[in-house]
Amino acid sequence: MSCYSKDGVLTGVKCEKMVLGEPDESGRRRPVGTGEFFDVDCDNLVIATGTSYSDAVVDTTTGIDKDKWGGIATDASGKTSRPGVFAGGDAVTGPQTVVKAMGAGKQAAVSIDAYLSGR
């Protein structure tokens, strides 16, 4: 995925169509890129990652600070140093329990809703 912007404002994302690959030794089928791309116009983007995040997301997005451990720095509500950008879960705390990640996700969702609603 890559993002498009005009004057630093998000205007869309380029996505790659994925298919499930063959099962690995554990039996899990993982997504595999097809080489087929499509564009999606948007002005907001929510990135949901697993137990870590891509450094490229933070390193190529101006105004997002990292904490002393290399995670994404946020306040208690999940706000990052860049207005309109929120983070939670393992990307902020490092690997934790699923319960903590769910709680952080819920807090970030409440904060995102308030931000988008102008509250």
N, C-alpha and C positions, 0 to 999 in steps of 0.2 A: 504494500500500500504506500502511496505517496500522496502528499497534499498539494493543493494548488492555492495560491493566495494572490491577492492584489493589494499592494501597499500594506502588507502584513496582516490582512484580514482573510480568514479562511473562505474560499469560494467553492471548494470541492475536493474530492479524493479520487485517486486512481486505484482500482481494486483488481485483483487477479482471481479469476474463477478457479475454484478448487474442486477436486474430486477425492474420494477416499481411495488410498492406495491399498496394496495387498497387506494382509495381516503380518505383523512382525512376529518374533519368537514368543511374545506374550499373548498373541492373538488380537492385539489392538490394531485397527486400521487407522492410519494417520492421514491428514490432508496432504495432497500433493498438487502443486501448481500445474495448470494446463497450458500456460503461455498465452491464454486468452484474457485480455484486459478490458475493463469498462470503466467509465467515469460516472461518478455520482455527485451532483451538485449539492452543496450543503453550506451552512454557515455555522454549524455546531458539530462537534465530534466528540464522542465518548469512546475512549480506548480502554478495553477490559483485557488485562493480561493475567498470566498465571502467577507463579511464585516470584517472578522477577519482571523487569521491564527492559525494553530495549534502550540502551544508553543513547542510541541515535535519536529517540524521541525527545529526550531532555537536551541532549547536546546540540540538536539542530533547531530547537525552539527557544527563542530568546526570552529571557526573563524568568526562567524556572531555576530556582536555586536547589542545590543538593545539600543534605545535612552532612555532618562530619563522618558518617559511615558510608556515604555514597548513595543513600536513598533520596527520594524526593522530599524536600523540606515542605512541611505544611503547618498550619495552625490547627487548633483543636477541631475546627469545623471541616477540615480537609482542603482549605484554600491554600493554593501555592502562592509563590511570590509574583506570579503573573495573573492579573485580573481575568476572571472567567475560566481559569484552569484549576481543576480540583484533582486530588489523588487520595487514595486510601489503601488499606490492606498491606500486603507484603512489599509493594513498591515504596511504601513509607516506613514501615516498621522492620522490614526484613522478614524472613520466614517466621510465621507465628501459627496459632491454631486457626482452624477454619471459622470458629466462632468469632475470633477477633477480626478476621478478614470480613466476615459478614457484617459485623457491627460497624466497621470502618466504611464499608460499602453503603450501608444504610445512612450513616451520617453524611457521607459525600453526596448521596442522592438527595437528601433533605436540603443540603447547602446548594446544590445545583438547581433544584427547583426554586428555592428562594432567590437565587441570583437571576434565573431566567424570568421569574415573575416580578422582578424589581423590588423584592422585599429585603 
